[in-house]
Amino acid sequence: MAHPYHHALSSVKKWGGTPQDFIDLHNFMDQSKAGCADFRHRVLLHHSLGIFLMEQVFGPVITISTGRIVPVRAIGEQHVSEDLGRIPAFSD
């Protein structure tokens, strides 16, 4: 996906809520675009360690606007899977 907002829309389809419920998490995963605006930015966080770092920053779960509790790790896995088709290990 090209933009964190599109990932947020995908999260809404999966868990409900609004894009605003998810945008900060997807912006976190794509923050490396500030230094490298092509696909290579994914080397920084688009792997299993990056997902666990996202969980450390945002906590194990978020509560979205509907009151539903969503695991942060699941959101990170969704993001990486949508971009890469799988979740690589850090060593990959």
TIMITOR-696929 format. One record per residue: x, y, z of N, C-alpha, C, CB in turn; residue number from 1; residue in one letter. Coordinates in pm, whole numbers. Glycine has a CB too. Example, Ala and Ser with C-alpha at 12.3 -4.5 7.8 and 13.67 -1.06 7.14 Angstrom:
<recs>
> nu:nv:nw:cau:cav:caw:cu:cv:cw:cbu:cbv:cbw:pos:code
> 1319:-569:780:1230:-450:780:1320:-330:780:1131:-447:905:1:A;
> 1285:-225:708:1367:-106:714:1290:3:787:1408:-60:572:2:S;
</recs>
This chain:
<recs>
> nu:nv:nw:cau:cav:caw:cu:cv:cw:cbu:cbv:cbw:pos:code
> 85:-119:0:0:0:0:88:124:0:-96:1:122:1:M;
> 39:228:-59:122:345:-82:126:442:35:74:417:-203:2:A;
> 27:444:119:17:548:221:-40:490:351:-71:664:171:3:H;
> 7:540:466:-47:492:593:-199:503:604:17:568:706:4:P;
> -256:604:540:-402:619:544:-472:498:481:-445:748:472:5:Y;
> -415:446:374:-475:329:310:-466:206:401:-407:300:176:6:H;
> -355:195:475:-346:89:575:-453:109:683:-204:86:638:7:H;
> -474:234:723:-576:263:824:-715:224:775:-573:412:862:8:A;
> -744:251:649:-873:209:593:-887:58:595:-888:262:449:9:L;
> -779:-11:567:-781:-157:571:-806:-207:713:-650:-214:518:10:S;
> -746:-139:810:-769:-174:951:-915:-155:989:-680:-90:1042:11:S;
> -976:-48:939:-1118:-24:966:-1202:-139:912:-1163:111:903:12:V;
> -1169:-186:794:-1244:-298:736:-1231:-424:822:-1195:-327:595:13:K;
> -1114:-440:883:-1088:-561:961:-1143:-553:1103:-940:-586:967:14:K;
> -1130:-437:1169:-1165:-426:1310:-1275:-324:1342:-1045:-392:1388:15:W;
> -1317:-246:1243:-1417:-143:1270:-1350:-13:1312:-1514:-189:1378:16:G;
> -1430:80:1359:-1377:209:1402:-1361:306:1287:-1246:191:1472:17:G;
> -1266:396:1303:-1239:499:1203:-1090:497:1167:-1279:640:1256:18:T;
> -1053:555:1054:-910:561:1019:-827:629:1127:-891:635:886:19:P;
> -885:727:1194:-811:798:1299:-772:706:1415:-895:913:1352:20:Q;
> -847:597:1435:-813:500:1539:-679:432:1512:-923:396:1552:21:D;
> -640:423:1384:-526:342:1344:-411:421:1281:-571:239:1248:22:F;
> -435:544:1242:-337:617:1161:-202:635:1232:-392:753:1124:23:I;
> -202:658:1363:-74:678:1433:12:552:1427:-99:717:1578:24:D;
> -50:436:1435:26:311:1429:85:290:1290:-63:193:1468:25:L;
> 7:316:1189:58:299:1053:161:407:1017:-58:303:952:26:H;
> 145:527:1070:248:630:1051:378:587:1117:202:765:1109:27:N;
> 369:522:1233:488:472:1301:563:375:1211:450:404:1433:28:F;
> 490:281:1150:555:181:1066:620:243:942:454:75:1024:29:M;
> 565:353:893:616:415:771:699:540:796:502:449:681:30:D;
> 737:566:921:811:688:952:946:697:880:832:699:1100:31:Q;
> 1001:584:843:1130:586:775:1122:643:634:1186:446:769:32:S;
> 1000:665:583:986:730:452:1043:872:455:838:734:411:33:K;
> 1056:930:574:1113:1064:585:1259:1066:539:1103:1115:730:34:A;
> 1328:954:552:1467:948:512:1493:876:382:1545:883:618:35:G;
> 1395:798:338:1410:720:215:1271:697:159:1487:584:240:36:C;
> 1233:773:61:1093:775:15:1060:666:-87:1063:908:-44:37:A;
> 1139:560:-93:1103:448:-180:1091:321:-96:1209:430:-295:38:D;
> 1075:206:-161:1048:81:-90:1157:44:10:1031:-31:-190:39:F;
> 1278:96:-6:1388:61:85:1364:106:228:1517:121:35:40:R;
> 1274:201:249:1245:247:384:1197:131:472:1141:359:382:41:H;
> 1142:28:410:1082:-84:485:1185:-166:561:1007:-175:391:42:R;
> 1312:-151:529:1415:-228:597:1420:-192:747:1553:-203:531:43:V;
> 1377:-73:785:1387:-29:924:1287:-97:1016:1367:120:932:44:L;
> 1159:-106:978:1057:-157:1070:967:-266:1014:972:-44:1114:45:L;
> 975:-297:889:884:-394:828:936:-537:843:864:-362:679:46:H;
> 941:-582:968:983:-718:1003:933:-746:1144:1139:-734:992:47:H;
> 960:-867:1193:907:-908:1323:953:-816:1436:948:-1051:1353:48:S;
> 1077:-774:1437:1125:-684:1542:1053:-550:1536:1275:-664:1529:49:L;
> 1032:-497:1416:961:-370:1402:821:-377:1460:954:-330:1256:50:G;
> 755:-490:1442:621:-508:1497:627:-508:1650:557:-639:1445:51:I;
> 725:-574:1707:739:-575:1853:776:-436:1905:843:-677:1896:52:F;
> 855:-359:1830:885:-221:1870:759:-135:1870:992:-160:1777:53:L;
> 674:-155:1770:548:-82:1765:464:-112:1889:469:-118:1637:54:M;
> 464:-238:1930:390:-278:2049:449:-213:2174:391:-430:2063:55:E;
> 580:-199:2181:643:-132:2296:605:15:2302:795:-146:2289:56:Q;
> 594:80:2188:561:222:2183:414:246:2217:593:279:2045:57:V;
> 323:166:2161:180:191:2174:111:105:2280:113:167:2043:58:F;
> 183:7:2335:123:-83:2431:69:-207:2362:13:-13:2510:59:G;
> 28:-306:2439:-16:-432:2378:-149:-424:2304:-27:-536:2484:60:P;
> -234:-329:2341:-365:-314:2276:-400:-167:2265:-475:-391:2355:61:V;
> -491:-137:2171:-554:-5:2167:-704:-26:2177:-515:74:2036:62:I;
> -772:73:2228:-918:73:2229:-964:171:2123:-976:110:2371:63:T;
> -1033:121:2023:-1078:206:1913:-1209:274:1949:-1094:124:1783:64:I;
> -1255:363:1864:-1370:449:1893:-1499:372:1920:-1392:543:1779:65:S;
> -1508:249:1874:-1627:168:1899:-1622:100:2036:-1643:62:1790:66:T;
> -1509:113:2104:-1489:45:2232:-1421:-90:2218:-1621:27:2300:67:G;
> -1400:-134:2096:-1334:-262:2072:-1186:-252:2105:-1354:-307:1925:68:R;
> -1133:-357:2165:-991:-365:2197:-922:-445:2088:-969:-430:2338:69:I;
> -817:-385:2030:-746:-447:1918:-599:-463:1956:-762:-361:1787:70:V;
> -542:-582:1939:-400:-602:1968:-311:-522:1871:-365:-751:1961:71:P;
> -218:-448:1925:-127:-368:1844:-43:-458:1754:-36:-283:1933:72:V;
> -1:-572:1804:79:-663:1722:2:-706:1598:121:-786:1804:73:R;
> -126:-729:1611:-208:-769:1495:-213:-657:1391:-351:-806:1540:74:A;
> -217:-534:1435:-217:-421:1342:-83:-412:1270:-247:-288:1417:75:I;
> 26:-431:1343:158:-432:1280:173:-545:1181:265:-442:1385:76:G;
> 122:-662:1216:128:-776:1125:47:-749:998:77:-904:1194:77:E;
> -68:-686:1015:-150:-649:899:-72:-556:807:-282:-582:945:78:Q;
> -10:-453:864:63:-353:786:175:-420:706:121:-245:879:79:H;
> 259:-497:774:373:-558:707:327:-660:602:465:-626:810:80:V;
> 228:-738:635:176:-837:539:120:-770:414:68:-923:604:81:S;
> 52:-658:431:-3:-587:316:108:-533:227:-94:-473:362:82:E;
> 217:-488:288:328:-432:209:417:-538:147:411:-341:295:83:D;
> 443:-646:221:543:-743:177:488:-881:144:647:-757:281:84:L;
> 363:-907:179:305:-1038:153:342:-1142:257:347:-1085:19:85:G;
> 425:-1106:352:466:-1195:461:530:-1110:571:566:-1304:411:86:R;
> 563:-1173:681:631:-1103:789:773:-1159:800:554:-1119:925:87:I;
> 870:-1088:747:1006:-1139:754:1064:-1127:895:1095:-1064:655:88:P;
> 1162:-1210:923:1239:-1197:1046:1333:-1077:1031:1319:-1328:1079:89:A;
> 1383:-1025:1140:1479:-914:1137:1599:-953:1050:1524:-876:1280:90:F;
> 1640:-1077:1060:1759:-1122:986:1737:-1129:835:1800:-1259:1035:91:S;
> 1611:-1128:791:1582:-1130:647:1607:-994:586:1438:-1174:621:92:D;
</recs>
